[in-house]
Amino acid sequence: MKILKNQTLDQLLEQVDRQTDQQANQPEVEATVAGIISNVIQNGDDALRDYSRKFDKVELTDLRVPQSDIDAAYENADQDLIDALNLAKNNIVSYHKKEIQNGFVDAEQPGVVRGEKITPLAAVGLYVPGGTAAYPSSILMNVIPAKLAGVSKIVMVTPPQKNGIGQAVLTAAKIAGIDEVYQVGGAQAIAALAYGTQSIPRVDKITGPGNIFVAVAKKQVFGQVDIDMIAGPSEIGVIADDSANPREVAADLLSQAEHDKLSRPMMVTPSESFAQAVSDQIDEQLKTLPREEIASASVENKGFIAVTDTLDEAFTVMNAISPEHLEIELADAMQYLNQIQNAGSVFLGFNASEPVGDYVAGPNHILPTGGTARFFSPLGVSDFVKRIQFVTYSKAALKKEEKAITTLARVEGLEAHARAVESRFAD
């Protein structure tokens, strides 16, 4: 893994040139996706079956997965898988329960009542990738906050497979409490959720990761429906010094490098000797990694270790990068929490390995990527509700504020606004 020394902040940020990744082949993809969405709007289920035949090489009669298939997958699942999913579910529930919001009523001014009502979305759609990217843990992470928010209908779409949807995916869907599962993938699945077809219901929000066609489709239907985020390649940042174990830090960096050739493993340290020790460990551990080809490409093309003069500079660098995952591999790590301004999810201390957050800790692993942790947050209960404001005035309270309202209305050139209030006192 390349070690960078004597670099300015701007030079280090050039290592994280996300614009190039996001814009690669974008015009062609945008046009293809727009055509797919238009076809699904016009032809509904027929278009979905045609795309399944063309892209997935699967001939479908029914798009919906029968509940009997879901139940059978659960009944035949390995007990260790069921136990692991239930452990994860319980921890995700216990964490996200604390995020549940309540509305409020404010009646402090005489004759005026103001307030906010928290209302769950009616229907949510979850996209689950197919093949090796179908992660049962992500099903729980997407669905449980929506359930806790009070969403009444949750449907899942996932690409059809020649031998049927994977057992682990259907087992997770049952444990999470998904209402309906459909065998549809790609941009066409996103279009179906956004606009509805004869079989697939229209939803209010779409969540879940996918390839570039899915990501672009989510971007194009945004506004017709809400979406969680446009997810990019996985990222891990580590701030560490000589108090950490280089073998453990290297293993954590590789835990994200194995996701994708575009994943970004990054470490910043004030210790040049520790940087070299971690780099050596990465080289050694790669030799026995099953996904060595993917992880090696990630390390070589997207990874780096930066050596700074001080620990404070290391935090400055990571706050500028704003990584999806950030590990603080320092003694007494909790004391550094307030130095972190930008990160999706933070792992504090030598034992808080990033995969703990991926699976069982409870905080969500659907996180902002590509530097968007500067302004986006992890997926949570608040993403599945909307706020409705309300107000009521007595006539005396309205009279008290009549002049201010009519003054502002006429300054803005909106005479009808002013007259609407004055009409209450015309007699």
Salt bridges, closest charged atoms under 4 A:
ASP21 OD2 - ARG264 NH2 2.66
ASP21 OD1 - LYS302 NZ 3.06
GLU30 OE2 - LYS219 NZ 2.60
ASP46 OD1 - ARG49 NH1 3.67
ASP50 OD1 - ARG53 NH1 2.83
GLU59 OE2 - ARG53 NH2 2.95
ASP71 OD1 - LYS174 NZ 2.93
GLU99 OE1 - HIS96 ND1 2.70
ASP106 OD2 - ARG114 NH2 2.33
GLU116 OE1 - ARG387 NH1 2.96
GLU180 OE2 - LYS153 NZ 2.99
ASP226 OD2 - LYS205 NZ 3.14
ASP228 OD1 - LYS218 NZ 2.64
GLU235 OE2 - ARG18 NE 3.07
GLU272 OE2 - LYS5 NZ 2.95
GLU284 OE1 - LYS287 NZ 3.33
GLU293 OE2 - LYS261 NZ 3.72
GLU324 OE1 - HIS325 ND1 3.58
GLU354 OE2 - HIS325 NE2 3.00
ASP383 OD1 - LYS205 NZ 3.91
GLU402 OE1 - LYS399 NZ 2.82
GLU415 OE2 - ARG410 NH2 2.92
GLU415 OE2 - ARG419 NE 3.04
GLU422 OE2 - ARG410 NH1 2.96
